[in-house]
Amino acid sequence: MILNETYTLSNGVEIPKLGLGTWFIDDDKAAQAVRDAVAIGYRNIDTAQAYGNERGVGEGVRTSAVPRDELFVSTKLAAEIKNFDEATAAIDGSLITLGLDHIDLMLIHSPQPWNDFRGGDYADGNREAWRALEDAHQAGKIRAIGVSNFQQTDIENILKTCTVTPHVNQLLVHAGNTPDELVAYCQDKGILVESYSPIAHGTILKNPEIVAMADRYGVTVAQLCIRYTLQLGTVSLPKTANPEHMRSNANVDVSISDNDMTLLRSLRARDYGEHSEFPVYSGK
């Protein structure tokens, strides 16, 4: 079962292949969502300072029926933080808000602040934020560190001065949007890719090509899309607070053929509906 499967990061830390994304889950609903997910078998929980639900996620982790060391909890440093002192304080702030004595994975949420996404040059600031993550990693506060939404040039900037190569790059990856060159680059550097929004948004669930393929495999479109990201060798992080959807999202034991994987890789579908204005979907 996919919920029992893990990847091993370059530092030897194991991370479950399927996780629960918590973007858009309100703080007062996050604890129950986490408890429900853990009861179903999820062990990988992903949040961020920007989501505004670290408190609820931490409560869910602490009050679940599973010991803390069996859960993998990720969060992200706010995209606007681009200096060492603020990053150091924010890392400690996440630990306090989560109510946990360590974080399993912490990422720089974006190489640019959201109001300047894919805009100006924040190379120095990213290196400073990374240094703060390295210090927290060295101190045992964080078991693994990484980045999110980083392009190859952004990663190369980190590699110039880092003492720890990023363990993870969390990216927008789904059928209809597969950044093959960036995924291959990360894999070549030993950086595990995590796929957020693996089911995309907007009209992807009604895409006729994907609907027809899912019917052929006897699965839902969501299950096919999640399986696709897993077969790419990435962590898949579908977001839901609905326990039935959590169960369905984990029922992905189907194997997609090489030909169909090629078709899904080549598909171009980037209609995110009402979410299209978000920087990660619009590209700006």
Buried (B, 14 or more C-beta within 10 A) or exposed (E): EBBEEBBEBBEEBBBBBBBBBBBEBEBEBBBBBBBBBBEBBBBBBBBBBBBBBBBBBBBBBBEBEBEEEEBBBBBBBBBBBBEBEBBBEBBEBBBEBBEBEBBBBBBBBBBBBBEBBEEEEBBEBBBBBBBBBBBBBEEEBBBBBBBBBBBBEBBEBBEEEBEBBBBBBBBBBBBBBBBEEBBEBBBEBEBBBBBBBBBBBBEBBEBEEBBEBBEEBEBBBBBBBBBBBBBBBBBBBBBBBEBEBBEBBBBBEBEBEEEBBEBBBEBEBBBBEEBEEBBBBEEE
